[in-house]
Amino acid sequence: MAIITRLDRVLADRKMALNELAERVQISVVNLSNLKTGKVKAIRFSTLNAICRALNCQPGDLLEYVPDEAGEVESRS
C-alpha cells in the first residue's frame, strides 16, 4: 500500500497511549489500533478531524505517501 500511517509516531511524540486517544476521540481502541497498524482501507474525514484535534497535529503528520515499487500494479476491489 502506498499510504503509510504514522499514528504510532505521533502518539509517542505526544506521550499519549492509544487508550487515551480512543477516549478523547470517542472511537474504539480496536478501530484506532487498526488505523495505527495500517489495516484500514479508508478513514472518515470526521474521524481524521477528531484525531488531529486531539493530537494537535495536521493530517500530513498522520499519513505518508510512499510510492509503490516500479512496475507494481495495484488492483482495486
N, C-alpha and C positions, 0 to 999 in steps of 0.2 A: 504494500500500500504506500502511496506517495505522501500521505498526510500523517505526521507523527504527533502524538500528544505529549506535551511536556508538563502535564498537571503535577506529576511527582516532583519535578524540579521546582516548580513554583511553590508547592506546599512546603518543601524543605526550606526554601528561601524564607518563607513566612513563618517557619517553625509551627506549622499547623498540621494536625492529624486529619486524616480522611473523615473520621467520625465527626470532628468539629465542623468541618466544611459541610458535611451532609446535613447536620443540624441547622447550620446557618442558612443553607440554600433550600432546605426542606425537600431534599432528594434522598432516596435510599442509598445506603452505603454500597449496596451491590451495584446500582447503576453508576455511581461515581467510580467504583473500582473498575467496572468495565470500560469506562471512559479513560481512566488512568492507564490501563493496560492496552488500549487501542482495540478493544473487542467490539466497538460500536461502528456502525456504518453511517450514522447521522447524529446530529445534535440540534436541538431546537434553539433558535436564537434567544428565546426567553430563558432557557437553561444557561446558555453561554453568558448572557447578560447577568444573571444572578451569580454565577461563579466569578465573573470579572469584578462585580461589585463587592463580593465577599472577600476576594483576594487583593482588591485594589490593583488590578492589572489590566492589560489590553488583550484582546483575543489572540494577537500575534505572540504573546508570551506563552500561550497555552497550546498553540498549534504551529507546526512547522512543515513546510513543503520540502520533500526530498524527492528529486526526480528518480523515476524507475530506471533500472539498468537499460542501456541501449538495446533496442531490438525486442524488448519485452513487451508483449501485448497484453493489456489487462482486459479481461472480459467483464461485461456489465450484465448483471442479473436483473 
